[in-house]
Amino acid sequence: MNKIWWKAAGVRAIKTFAQALIAGIGTGVALLEVNWSYALSVAAVAAILSLLTSLAGLPEVEDDKKI
């Protein structure tokens, strides 16, 4: 796990966080009806799971591509 791996895993985790948060926001009928604490906690768990999944390998890093 070098600098390139952490950068790739971090970018992937941030994207996963954003996607999960958007899904959580989409469950509210109106913006004011969104359960923000629930949506943020689900997004945080998704980001953590993304990092853990990245431990199995990142194709971007294994192919020696620069990120």
mmCIF file of the N, C-alpha and C atoms, coordinates in Angstrom:
data_MODEL
# 
_entry.id   MODEL 
# 
loop_
_atom_site.group_PDB 
_atom_site.id 
_atom_site.type_symbol 
_atom_site.label_atom_id 
_atom_site.label_alt_id 
_atom_site.label_comp_id 
_atom_site.label_asym_id 
_atom_site.label_entity_id 
_atom_site.label_seq_id 
_atom_site.pdbx_PDB_ins_code 
_atom_site.Cartn_x 
_atom_site.Cartn_y 
_atom_site.Cartn_z 
_atom_site.occupancy 
_atom_site.B_iso_or_equiv 
_atom_site.pdbx_formal_charge 
_atom_site.auth_seq_id 
_atom_site.auth_comp_id 
_atom_site.auth_asym_id 
_atom_site.auth_atom_id 
_atom_site.pdbx_PDB_model_num 
ATOM 1   N N  . MET A 1 1  ? 0.844   -1.173 0.000   1.00 0.00 ? 1  MET A N  1 
ATOM 2   C CA . MET A 1 1  ? 0.000   0.000  0.000   1.00 0.00 ? 1  MET A CA 1 
ATOM 3   C C  . MET A 1 1  ? 0.893   1.242  0.000   1.00 0.00 ? 1  MET A C  1 
ATOM 4   N N  . ASN A 1 2  ? 1.055   1.786  -1.166  1.00 0.00 ? 2  ASN A N  1 
ATOM 5   C CA . ASN A 1 2  ? 1.877   2.980  -1.319  1.00 0.00 ? 2  ASN A CA 1 
ATOM 6   C C  . ASN A 1 2  ? 0.997   4.204  -1.559  1.00 0.00 ? 2  ASN A C  1 
ATOM 7   N N  . LYS A 1 3  ? 1.655   5.303  -1.889  1.00 0.00 ? 3  LYS A N  1 
ATOM 8   C CA . LYS A 1 3  ? 0.931   6.563  -2.091  1.00 0.00 ? 3  LYS A CA 1 
ATOM 9   C C  . LYS A 1 3  ? -0.091  6.451  -3.227  1.00 0.00 ? 3  LYS A C  1 
ATOM 10  N N  . ILE A 1 4  ? 0.266   5.771  -4.297  1.00 0.00 ? 4  ILE A N  1 
ATOM 11  C CA . ILE A 1 4  ? -0.640  5.611  -5.440  1.00 0.00 ? 4  ILE A CA 1 
ATOM 12  C C  . ILE A 1 4  ? -1.866  4.803  -5.024  1.00 0.00 ? 4  ILE A C  1 
ATOM 13  N N  . TRP A 1 5  ? -1.657  3.749  -4.244  1.00 0.00 ? 5  TRP A N  1 
ATOM 14  C CA . TRP A 1 5  ? -2.769  2.925  -3.781  1.00 0.00 ? 5  TRP A CA 1 
ATOM 15  C C  . TRP A 1 5  ? -3.716  3.749  -2.918  1.00 0.00 ? 5  TRP A C  1 
ATOM 16  N N  . TRP A 1 6  ? -3.168  4.504  -1.959  1.00 0.00 ? 6  TRP A N  1 
ATOM 17  C CA . TRP A 1 6  ? -4.018  5.312  -1.080  1.00 0.00 ? 6  TRP A CA 1 
ATOM 18  C C  . TRP A 1 6  ? -4.802  6.349  -1.860  1.00 0.00 ? 6  TRP A C  1 
ATOM 19  N N  . LYS A 1 7  ? -4.167  6.943  -2.880  1.00 0.00 ? 7  LYS A N  1 
ATOM 20  C CA . LYS A 1 7  ? -4.863  7.934  -3.690  1.00 0.00 ? 7  LYS A CA 1 
ATOM 21  C C  . LYS A 1 7  ? -6.017  7.281  -4.448  1.00 0.00 ? 7  LYS A C  1 
ATOM 22  N N  . ALA A 1 8  ? -5.761  6.140  -5.070  1.00 0.00 ? 8  ALA A N  1 
ATOM 23  C CA . ALA A 1 8  ? -6.805  5.435  -5.825  1.00 0.00 ? 8  ALA A CA 1 
ATOM 24  C C  . ALA A 1 8  ? -7.929  4.967  -4.906  1.00 0.00 ? 8  ALA A C  1 
ATOM 25  N N  . ALA A 1 9  ? -7.568  4.404  -3.757  1.00 0.00 ? 9  ALA A N  1 
ATOM 26  C CA . ALA A 1 9  ? -8.582  3.933  -2.811  1.00 0.00 ? 9  ALA A CA 1 
ATOM 27  C C  . ALA A 1 9  ? -9.380  5.102  -2.246  1.00 0.00 ? 9  ALA A C  1 
ATOM 28  N N  . GLY A 1 10 ? -8.724  6.214  -1.992  1.00 0.00 ? 10 GLY A N  1 
ATOM 29  C CA . GLY A 1 10 ? -9.419  7.402  -1.481  1.00 0.00 ? 10 GLY A CA 1 
ATOM 30  C C  . GLY A 1 10 ? -10.402 7.971  -2.485  1.00 0.00 ? 10 GLY A C  1 
ATOM 31  N N  . VAL A 1 11 ? -9.976  8.053  -3.738  1.00 0.00 ? 11 VAL A N  1 
ATOM 32  C CA . VAL A 1 11 ? -10.871 8.553  -4.789  1.00 0.00 ? 11 VAL A CA 1 
ATOM 33  C C  . VAL A 1 11 ? -12.077 7.636  -4.918  1.00 0.00 ? 11 VAL A C  1 
ATOM 34  N N  . ARG A 1 12 ? -11.837 6.348  -4.891  1.00 0.00 ? 12 ARG A N  1 
ATOM 35  C CA . ARG A 1 12 ? -12.936 5.393  -4.994  1.00 0.00 ? 12 ARG A CA 1 
ATOM 36  C C  . ARG A 1 12 ? -13.882 5.497  -3.804  1.00 0.00 ? 12 ARG A C  1 
ATOM 37  N N  . ALA A 1 13 ? -13.347 5.680  -2.606  1.00 0.00 ? 13 ALA A N  1 
ATOM 38  C CA . ALA A 1 13 ? -14.175 5.803  -1.405  1.00 0.00 ? 13 ALA A CA 1 
ATOM 39  C C  . ALA A 1 13 ? -14.999 7.091  -1.439  1.00 0.00 ? 13 ALA A C  1 
ATOM 40  N N  . ILE A 1 14 ? -14.409 8.178  -1.909  1.00 0.00 ? 14 ILE A N  1 
ATOM 41  C CA . ILE A 1 14 ? -15.140 9.446  -2.005  1.00 0.00 ? 14 ILE A CA 1 
ATOM 42  C C  . ILE A 1 14 ? -16.286 9.332  -3.007  1.00 0.00 ? 14 ILE A C  1 
ATOM 43  N N  . LYS A 1 15 ? -16.019 8.677  -4.133  1.00 0.00 ? 15 LYS A N  1 
ATOM 44  C CA . LYS A 1 15 ? -17.081 8.484  -5.127  1.00 0.00 ? 15 LYS A CA 1 
ATOM 45  C C  . LYS A 1 15 ? -18.201 7.619  -4.560  1.00 0.00 ? 15 LYS A C  1 
ATOM 46  N N  . THR A 1 16 ? -17.825 6.570  -3.836  1.00 0.00 ? 16 THR A N  1 
ATOM 47  C CA . THR A 1 16 ? -18.826 5.701  -3.221  1.00 0.00 ? 16 THR A CA 1 
ATOM 48  C C  . THR A 1 16 ? -19.644 6.465  -2.191  1.00 0.00 ? 16 THR A C  1 
ATOM 49  N N  . PHE A 1 17 ? -18.984 7.302  -1.379  1.00 0.00 ? 17 PHE A N  1 
ATOM 50  C CA . PHE A 1 17 ? -19.678 8.130  -0.395  1.00 0.00 ? 17 PHE A CA 1 
ATOM 51  C C  . PHE A 1 17 ? -20.709 9.019  -1.081  1.00 0.00 ? 17 PHE A C  1 
ATOM 52  N N  . ALA A 1 18 ? -20.279 9.683  -2.149  1.00 0.00 ? 18 ALA A N  1 
ATOM 53  C CA . ALA A 1 18 ? -21.175 10.593 -2.865  1.00 0.00 ? 18 ALA A CA 1 
ATOM 54  C C  . ALA A 1 18 ? -22.366 9.847  -3.465  1.00 0.00 ? 18 ALA A C  1 
ATOM 55  N N  . GLN A 1 19 ? -22.114 8.686  -4.052  1.00 0.00 ? 19 GLN A N  1 
ATOM 56  C CA . GLN A 1 19 ? -23.193 7.907  -4.653  1.00 0.00 ? 19 GLN A CA 1 
ATOM 57  C C  . GLN A 1 19 ? -24.196 7.454  -3.595  1.00 0.00 ? 19 GLN A C  1 
ATOM 58  N N  . ALA A 1 20 ? -23.702 6.996  -2.458  1.00 0.00 ? 20 ALA A N  1 
ATOM 59  C CA . ALA A 1 20 ? -24.599 6.544  -1.390  1.00 0.00 ? 20 ALA A CA 1 
ATOM 60  C C  . ALA A 1 20 ? -25.381 7.716  -0.813  1.00 0.00 ? 20 ALA A C  1 
ATOM 61  N N  . LEU A 1 21 ? -24.733 8.869  -0.686  1.00 0.00 ? 21 LEU A N  1 
ATOM 62  C CA . LEU A 1 21 ? -25.427 10.045 -0.163  1.00 0.00 ? 21 LEU A CA 1 
ATOM 63  C C  . LEU A 1 21 ? -26.517 10.501 -1.122  1.00 0.00 ? 21 LEU A C  1 
ATOM 64  N N  . ILE A 1 22 ? -26.226 10.487 -2.405  1.00 0.00 ? 22 ILE A N  1 
ATOM 65  C CA . ILE A 1 22 ? -27.238 10.858 -3.402  1.00 0.00 ? 22 ILE A CA 1 
ATOM 66  C C  . ILE A 1 22 ? -28.429 9.898  -3.332  1.00 0.00 ? 22 ILE A C  1 
ATOM 67  N N  . ALA A 1 23 ? -28.150 8.619  -3.165  1.00 0.00 ? 23 ALA A N  1 
ATOM 68  C CA . ALA A 1 23 ? -29.241 7.650  -3.036  1.00 0.00 ? 23 ALA A CA 1 
ATOM 69  C C  . ALA A 1 23 ? -30.051 7.924  -1.779  1.00 0.00 ? 23 ALA A C  1 
ATOM 70  N N  . GLY A 1 24 ? -29.383 8.284  -0.676  1.00 0.00 ? 24 GLY A N  1 
ATOM 71  C CA . GLY A 1 24 ? -30.090 8.587  0.563   1.00 0.00 ? 24 GLY A CA 1 
ATOM 72  C C  . GLY A 1 24 ? -30.927 9.843  0.444   1.00 0.00 ? 24 GLY A C  1 
ATOM 73  N N  . ILE A 1 25 ? -30.414 10.831 -0.260  1.00 0.00 ? 25 ILE A N  1 
ATOM 74  C CA . ILE A 1 25 ? -31.174 12.061 -0.470  1.00 0.00 ? 25 ILE A CA 1 
ATOM 75  C C  . ILE A 1 25 ? -32.386 11.776 -1.350  1.00 0.00 ? 25 ILE A C  1 
ATOM 76  N N  . GLY A 1 26 ? -32.215 10.909 -2.317  1.00 0.00 ? 26 GLY A N  1 
ATOM 77  C CA . GLY A 1 26 ? -33.298 10.583 -3.233  1.00 0.00 ? 26 GLY A CA 1 
ATOM 78  C C  . GLY A 1 26 ? -34.461 9.876  -2.584  1.00 0.00 ? 26 GLY A C  1 
ATOM 79  N N  . THR A 1 27 ? -34.254 9.334  -1.391  1.00 0.00 ? 27 THR A N  1 
ATOM 80  C CA . THR A 1 27 ? -35.354 8.643  -0.712  1.00 0.00 ? 27 THR A CA 1 
ATOM 81  C C  . THR A 1 27 ? -36.325 9.614  -0.059  1.00 0.00 ? 27 THR A C  1 
ATOM 82  N N  . GLY A 1 28 ? -35.914 10.859 0.139   1.00 0.00 ? 28 GLY A N  1 
ATOM 83  C CA . GLY A 1 28 ? -36.808 11.873 0.704   1.00 0.00 ? 28 GLY A CA 1 
ATOM 84  C C  . GLY A 1 28 ? -37.651 12.485 -0.399  1.00 0.00 ? 28 GLY A C  1 
ATOM 85  N N  . VAL A 1 29 ? -38.915 12.714 -0.109  1.00 0.00 ? 29 VAL A N  1 
ATOM 86  C CA . VAL A 1 29 ? -39.814 13.314 -1.094  1.00 0.00 ? 29 VAL A CA 1 
ATOM 87  C C  . VAL A 1 29 ? -39.394 14.753 -1.369  1.00 0.00 ? 29 VAL A C  1 
ATOM 88  N N  . ALA A 1 30 ? -39.045 15.461 -0.336  1.00 0.00 ? 30 ALA A N  1 
ATOM 89  C CA . ALA A 1 30 ? -38.588 16.838 -0.469  1.00 0.00 ? 30 ALA A CA 1 
ATOM 90  C C  . ALA A 1 30 ? -37.265 16.967 0.279   1.00 0.00 ? 30 ALA A C  1 
ATOM 91  N N  . LEU A 1 31 ? -36.471 17.943 -0.100  1.00 0.00 ? 31 LEU A N  1 
ATOM 92  C CA . LEU A 1 31 ? -35.155 18.122 0.503   1.00 0.00 ? 31 LEU A CA 1 
ATOM 93  C C  . LEU A 1 31 ? -35.236 18.277 2.015   1.00 0.00 ? 31 LEU A C  1 
ATOM 94  N N  . LEU A 1 32 ? -36.293 18.898 2.505   1.00 0.00 ? 32 LEU A N  1 
ATOM 95  C CA . LEU A 1 32 ? -36.430 19.102 3.943   1.00 0.00 ? 32 LEU A CA 1 
ATOM 96  C C  . LEU A 1 32 ? -36.859 17.840 4.672   1.00 0.00 ? 32 LEU A C  1 
ATOM 97  N N  . GLU A 1 33 ? -37.308 16.837 3.945   1.00 0.00 ? 33 GLU A N  1 
ATOM 98  C CA . GLU A 1 33 ? -37.755 15.589 4.574   1.00 0.00 ? 33 GLU A CA 1 
ATOM 99  C C  . GLU A 1 33 ? -36.661 14.525 4.615   1.00 0.00 ? 33 GLU A C  1 
ATOM 100 N N  . VAL A 1 34 ? -35.478 14.845 4.123   1.00 0.00 ? 34 VAL A N  1 
ATOM 101 C CA . VAL A 1 34 ? -34.378 13.881 4.117   1.00 0.00 ? 34 VAL A CA 1 
ATOM 102 C C  . VAL A 1 34 ? -33.874 13.685 5.544   1.00 0.00 ? 34 VAL A C  1 
ATOM 103 N N  . ASN A 1 35 ? -33.696 12.443 5.926   1.00 0.00 ? 35 ASN A N  1 
ATOM 104 C CA . ASN A 1 35 ? -33.098 12.128 7.220   1.00 0.00 ? 35 ASN A CA 1 
ATOM 105 C C  . ASN A 1 35 ? -31.581 12.207 7.030   1.00 0.00 ? 35 ASN A C  1 
ATOM 106 N N  . TRP A 1 36 ? -31.016 13.395 7.273   1.00 0.00 ? 36 TRP A N  1 
ATOM 107 C CA . TRP A 1 36 ? -29.610 13.647 6.973   1.00 0.00 ? 36 TRP A CA 1 
ATOM 108 C C  . TRP A 1 36 ? -28.664 12.778 7.784   1.00 0.00 ? 36 TRP A C  1 
ATOM 109 N N  . SER A 1 37 ? -28.953 12.555 9.043   1.00 0.00 ? 37 SER A N  1 
ATOM 110 C CA . SER A 1 37 ? -28.052 11.732 9.857   1.00 0.00 ? 37 SER A CA 1 
ATOM 111 C C  . SER A 1 37 ? -28.007 10.301 9.322   1.00 0.00 ? 37 SER A C  1 
ATOM 112 N N  . TYR A 1 38 ? -29.148 9.792  8.914   1.00 0.00 ? 38 TYR A N  1 
ATOM 113 C CA . TYR A 1 38 ? -29.191 8.442  8.351   1.00 0.00 ? 38 TYR A CA 1 
ATOM 114 C C  . TYR A 1 38 ? -28.456 8.388  7.009   1.00 0.00 ? 38 TYR A C  1 
ATOM 115 N N  . ALA A 1 39 ? -28.719 9.359  6.138   1.00 0.00 ? 39 ALA A N  1 
ATOM 116 C CA . ALA A 1 39 ? -28.092 9.377  4.818   1.00 0.00 ? 39 ALA A CA 1 
ATOM 117 C C  . ALA A 1 39 ? -26.571 9.497  4.938   1.00 0.00 ? 39 ALA A C  1 
ATOM 118 N N  . LEU A 1 40 ? -26.099 10.361 5.834   1.00 0.00 ? 40 LEU A N  1 
ATOM 119 C CA . LEU A 1 40 ? -24.652 10.529 6.018   1.00 0.00 ? 40 LEU A CA 1 
ATOM 120 C C  . LEU A 1 40 ? -24.009 9.291  6.636   1.00 0.00 ? 40 LEU A C  1 
ATOM 121 N N  . SER A 1 41 ? -24.706 8.645  7.572   1.00 0.00 ? 41 SER A N  1 
ATOM 122 C CA . SER A 1 41 ? -24.129 7.446  8.189   1.00 0.00 ? 41 SER A CA 1 
ATOM 123 C C  . SER A 1 41 ? -24.067 6.289  7.199   1.00 0.00 ? 41 SER A C  1 
ATOM 124 N N  . VAL A 1 42 ? -25.081 6.149  6.368   1.00 0.00 ? 42 VAL A N  1 
ATOM 125 C CA . VAL A 1 42 ? -25.053 5.102  5.338   1.00 0.00 ? 42 VAL A CA 1 
ATOM 126 C C  . VAL A 1 42 ? -23.925 5.374  4.348   1.00 0.00 ? 42 VAL A C  1 
ATOM 127 N N  . ALA A 1 43 ? -23.755 6.642  3.960   1.00 0.00 ? 43 ALA A N  1 
ATOM 128 C CA . ALA A 1 43 ? -22.691 7.004  3.027   1.00 0.00 ? 43 ALA A CA 1 
ATOM 129 C C  . ALA A 1 43 ? -21.315 6.752  3.647   1.00 0.00 ? 43 ALA A C  1 
ATOM 130 N N  . ALA A 1 44 ? -21.155 7.037  4.934   1.00 0.00 ? 44 ALA A N  1 
ATOM 131 C CA . ALA A 1 44 ? -19.879 6.798  5.607   1.00 0.00 ? 44 ALA A CA 1 
ATOM 132 C C  . ALA A 1 44 ? -19.559 5.304  5.662   1.00 0.00 ? 44 ALA A C  1 
ATOM 133 N N  . VAL A 1 45 ? -20.553 4.495  5.966   1.00 0.00 ? 45 VAL A N  1 
ATOM 134 C CA . VAL A 1 45 ? -20.343 3.039  5.991   1.00 0.00 ? 45 VAL A CA 1 
ATOM 135 C C  . VAL A 1 45 ? -19.975 2.540  4.595   1.00 0.00 ? 45 VAL A C  1 
ATOM 136 N N  . ALA A 1 46 ? -20.623 3.077  3.572   1.00 0.00 ? 46 ALA A N  1 
ATOM 137 C CA . ALA A 1 46 ? -20.303 2.683  2.196   1.00 0.00 ? 46 ALA A CA 1 
ATOM 138 C C  . ALA A 1 46 ? -18.861 3.041  1.846   1.00 0.00 ? 46 ALA A C  1 
ATOM 139 N N  . ALA A 1 47 ? -18.396 4.208  2.291   1.00 0.00 ? 47 ALA A N  1 
ATOM 140 C CA . ALA A 1 47 ? -17.014 4.615  2.030   1.00 0.00 ? 47 ALA A CA 1 
ATOM 141 C C  . ALA A 1 47 ? -16.025 3.691  2.741   1.00 0.00 ? 47 ALA A C  1 
ATOM 142 N N  . ILE A 1 48 ? -16.336 3.315  3.968   1.00 0.00 ? 48 ILE A N  1 
ATOM 143 C CA . ILE A 1 48 ? -15.469 2.385  4.707   1.00 0.00 ? 48 ILE A CA 1 
ATOM 144 C C  . ILE A 1 48 ? -15.430 1.029  4.015   1.00 0.00 ? 48 ILE A C  1 
ATOM 145 N N  . LEU A 1 49 ? -16.588 0.560  3.576   1.00 0.00 ? 49 LEU A N  1 
ATOM 146 C CA . LEU A 1 49 ? -16.632 -0.716 2.856   1.00 0.00 ? 49 LEU A CA 1 
ATOM 147 C C  . LEU A 1 49 ? -15.849 -0.638 1.549   1.00 0.00 ? 49 LEU A C  1 
ATOM 148 N N  . SER A 1 50 ? -15.883 0.508  0.901   1.00 0.00 ? 50 SER A N  1 
ATOM 149 C CA . SER A 1 50 ? -15.113 0.703  -0.320  1.00 0.00 ? 50 SER A CA 1 
ATOM 150 C C  . SER A 1 50 ? -13.616 0.569  -0.045  1.00 0.00 ? 50 SER A C  1 
ATOM 151 N N  . LEU A 1 51 ? -13.157 1.189  1.036   1.00 0.00 ? 51 LEU A N  1 
ATOM 152 C CA . LEU A 1 51 ? -11.738 1.061  1.393   1.00 0.00 ? 51 LEU A CA 1 
ATOM 153 C C  . LEU A 1 51 ? -11.371 -0.387 1.704   1.00 0.00 ? 51 LEU A C  1 
ATOM 154 N N  . LEU A 1 52 ? -12.249 -1.070 2.430   1.00 0.00 ? 52 LEU A N  1 
ATOM 155 C CA . LEU A 1 52 ? -11.970 -2.474 2.748   1.00 0.00 ? 52 LEU A CA 1 
ATOM 156 C C  . LEU A 1 52 ? -11.960 -3.339 1.492   1.00 0.00 ? 52 LEU A C  1 
ATOM 157 N N  . THR A 1 53 ? -12.852 -3.061 0.565   1.00 0.00 ? 53 THR A N  1 
ATOM 158 C CA . THR A 1 53 ? -12.884 -3.791 -0.692  1.00 0.00 ? 53 THR A CA 1 
ATOM 159 C C  . THR A 1 53 ? -11.618 -3.532 -1.497  1.00 0.00 ? 53 THR A C  1 
ATOM 160 N N  . SER A 1 54 ? -11.102 -2.323 -1.401  1.00 0.00 ? 54 SER A N  1 
ATOM 161 C CA . SER A 1 54 ? -9.880  -1.974 -2.124  1.00 0.00 ? 54 SER A CA 1 
ATOM 162 C C  . SER A 1 54 ? -8.678  -2.776 -1.645  1.00 0.00 ? 54 SER A C  1 
ATOM 163 N N  . LEU A 1 55 ? -8.751  -3.298 -0.431  1.00 0.00 ? 55 LEU A N  1 
ATOM 164 C CA . LEU A 1 55 ? -7.666  -4.141 0.070   1.00 0.00 ? 55 LEU A CA 1 
ATOM 165 C C  . LEU A 1 55 ? -7.484  -5.392 -0.791  1.00 0.00 ? 55 LEU A C  1 
ATOM 166 N N  . ALA A 1 56 ? -8.570  -5.826 -1.417  1.00 0.00 ? 56 ALA A N  1 
ATOM 167 C CA . ALA A 1 56 ? -8.495  -7.013 -2.284  1.00 0.00 ? 56 ALA A CA 1 
ATOM 168 C C  . ALA A 1 56 ? -7.762  -6.703 -3.578  1.00 0.00 ? 56 ALA A C  1 
ATOM 169 N N  . GLY A 1 57 ? -7.642  -5.441 -3.899  1.00 0.00 ? 57 GLY A N  1 
ATOM 170 C CA . GLY A 1 57 ? -6.903  -5.064 -5.101  1.00 0.00 ? 57 GLY A CA 1 
ATOM 171 C C  . GLY A 1 57 ? -7.587  -3.939 -5.851  1.00 0.00 ? 57 GLY A C  1 
ATOM 172 N N  . LEU A 1 58 ? -6.757  -3.120 -6.446  1.00 0.00 ? 58 LEU A N  1 
ATOM 173 C CA . LEU A 1 58 ? -7.241  -2.022 -7.274  1.00 0.00 ? 58 LEU A CA 1 
ATOM 174 C C  . LEU A 1 58 ? -6.657  -2.183 -8.670  1.00 0.00 ? 58 LEU A C  1 
ATOM 175 N N  . PRO A 1 59 ? -7.498  -2.426 -9.665  1.00 0.00 ? 59 PRO A N  1 
ATOM 176 C CA . PRO A 1 59 ? -6.981  -2.596 -11.030 1.00 0.00 ? 59 PRO A CA 1 
ATOM 177 C C  . PRO A 1 59 ? -6.185  -1.384 -11.510 1.00 0.00 ? 59 PRO A C  1 
ATOM 178 N N  . GLU A 1 60 ? -6.562  -0.184 -11.067 1.00 0.00 ? 60 GLU A N  1 
ATOM 179 C CA . GLU A 1 60 ? -5.850  1.011  -11.489 1.00 0.00 ? 60 GLU A CA 1 
ATOM 180 C C  . GLU A 1 60 ? -4.390  0.976  -11.042 1.00 0.00 ? 60 GLU A C  1 
ATOM 181 N N  . VAL A 1 61 ? -4.146  0.441  -9.871  1.00 0.00 ? 61 VAL A N  1 
ATOM 182 C CA . VAL A 1 61 ? -2.798  0.396  -9.319  1.00 0.00 ? 61 VAL A CA 1 
ATOM 183 C C  . VAL A 1 61 ? -2.044  -0.812 -9.850  1.00 0.00 ? 61 VAL A C  1 
ATOM 184 N N  . GLU A 1 62 ? -2.726  -1.929 -9.986  1.00 0.00 ? 62 GLU A N  1 
ATOM 185 C CA . GLU A 1 62 ? -2.066  -3.151 -10.445 1.00 0.00 ? 62 GLU A CA 1 
ATOM 186 C C  . GLU A 1 62 ? -1.589  -3.045 -11.883 1.00 0.00 ? 62 GLU A C  1 
ATOM 187 N N  . ASP A 1 63 ? -2.258  -2.214 -12.678 1.00 0.00 ? 63 ASP A N  1 
ATOM 188 C CA . ASP A 1 63 ? -1.856  -2.042 -14.071 1.00 0.00 ? 63 ASP A CA 1 
ATOM 189 C C  . ASP A 1 63 ? -0.765  -0.990 -14.223 1.00 0.00 ? 63 ASP A C  1 
ATOM 190 N N  . ASP A 1 64 ? -0.242  -0.503 -13.097 1.00 0.00 ? 64 ASP A N  1 
ATOM 191 C CA . ASP A 1 64 ? 0.805   0.528  -13.087 1.00 0.00 ? 64 ASP A CA 1 
ATOM 192 C C  . ASP A 1 64 ? 0.393   1.795  -13.816 1.00 0.00 ? 64 ASP A C  1 
ATOM 193 N N  . LYS A 1 65 ? -0.885  2.117  -13.779 1.00 0.00 ? 65 LYS A N  1 
ATOM 194 C CA . LYS A 1 65 ? -1.345  3.365  -14.365 1.00 0.00 ? 65 LYS A CA 1 
ATOM 195 C C  . LYS A 1 65 ? -1.147  4.482  -13.368 1.00 0.00 ? 65 LYS A C  1 
ATOM 196 N N  . LYS A 1 66 ? -0.853  5.646  -13.866 1.00 0.00 ? 66 LYS A N  1 
ATOM 197 C CA . LYS A 1 66 ? -0.724  6.818  -13.005 1.00 0.00 ? 66 LYS A CA 1 
ATOM 198 C C  . LYS A 1 66 ? -2.095  7.426  -12.792 1.00 0.00 ? 66 LYS A C  1 
ATOM 199 N N  . ILE A 1 67 ? -2.365  7.812  -11.556 1.00 0.00 ? 67 ILE A N  1 
ATOM 200 C CA . ILE A 1 67 ? -3.663  8.396  -11.226 1.00 0.00 ? 67 ILE A CA 1 
ATOM 201 C C  . ILE A 1 67 ? -3.469  9.870  -10.945 1.00 0.00 ? 67 ILE A C  1 
# 
